[in-house]
Amino acid sequence: MAKSSTITLEVCVDSVDSAINALKGGADRLEICANLGVGGGTTPSLGLVKCIENVCDELGKDADLVVMIRPRIGDFVYSANEVLAMKADIEEFAGCRRVKGVVFGALTPTGTVDVEVTRSLASLSGDRGLQVCFHRAFDMLEDQEQALRDLSCVPGITRILTSGGSPQAPSAITVLKNLCVLRSTLTTDSFRMQLMPGSGLNASTLPDILRVLLPLGVRDVHLSGGAWRSGRAQFQKENMGMGAGGKHDWDVWTTAEEKVHAARAICDSLWEENCG
């Protein structure tokens, strides 16, 4: 797909319908997950990834695909068996023809980056020709600047997805700015990763954050463009649910084409304003 700007718009999706909407809205990259509406996303099925590859073909879209590697919801402290499962998933997705990368994060029980596990997963991914994004496990750490230094010692990491340690990135612009400045000082050969802001980004919030971060080298942004929509079940058994909890038990999390399209337009406009 010929990009209309050099800001890469990444959209996370957990269904074929959401992937179609994101692609039609102008997404450059899809992060494919499962269970986005519950627990923040987990590893998707191989079947979903292959179906989205076919959708890209049918729509004539050359978007990059990256895949979440997270074996369960909950914390990011993984057992040895869970790490083995993550490695097996990386091996599986590396065989998909359109998958360009994987997305994961691993922490220690004391709240630091698990450098050993991260290095092992990144090494395997690199051996299979895959990009690596360290996801928002980064935002669960007390000291993000130290985490950035720790990750600078791990070869092969392409991006860090972060909201600046806050629930939403627009409320942490100063933190994100400081992280970008620190990133620029870490110039080892193994450290070429980019910071990618995400969470709370949409057409309304992108201008403020991009005006600050574009001059500091940010070239990727991440959003879902999603919301709950009513499901197709006409009969909904009383006091029974489908796992989302509360009023969304029977709803489906879905990316909206118009939200992605609006974000795409803002990215293009801000690029012309600041870097064109």
Stockholm file with secondary structure:
# STOCKHOLM 1.0

chainA/1-276         MAKSSTITLEVCVDSVDSAINALKGGADRLEICANLGVGGGTTPSLGLVKCIENVCDELGKDADLVVMIRPRIGDFVYSANEVLAMKADIEEFAGCRRVKGVVFGALTPTGTVDVEVTRSLASLSGDRGLQVCFHRAFDMLEDQEQALRDLSCVPGITRILTSGGSPQAPSAITVLKNLCVLRSTLTTDSFRMQLMPGSGLNASTLPDILRVLLPLGVRDVHLSGGAWRSGRAQFQKENMGMGAGGKHDWDVWTTAEEKVHAARAICDSLWEENCG
#=GR chainA/1-276 SS CCCSSSSEEEEEESSHHHHHHHHHHTCSEEEECBCTTTTTCBCCCHHHHHHHHHHHHHHTCCCEEEEECCSSSSCSCCCHHHHHHHHHHHHHHHTSTTEEEEEECCBCTTSSBCHHHHHHHHHHHHHTTCEEEECGGGGGCSCHHHHHHHHTTSTTCCEEEECTTSSSGGGGHHHHHHHHHHHHHCCCTTCCCEEEEBSSCSTTTHHHHHHHHGGGTCCEEEECCEEEEECSCSCCCTTCCCSSCGGGTTEEEEECHHHHHHHHHHHHHHHHHHTC
#=GC SS_cons         CCCSSSSEEEEEESSHHHHHHHHHHTCSEEEECBCTTTTTCBCCCHHHHHHHHHHHHHHTCCCEEEEECCSSSSCSCCCHHHHHHHHHHHHHHHTSTTEEEEEECCBCTTSSBCHHHHHHHHHHHHHTTCEEEECGGGGGCSCHHHHHHHHTTSTTCCEEEECTTSSSGGGGHHHHHHHHHHHHHCCCTTCCCEEEEBSSCSTTTHHHHHHHHGGGTCCEEEECCEEEEECSCSCCCTTCCCSSCGGGTTEEEEECHHHHHHHHHHHHHHHHHHTC
//
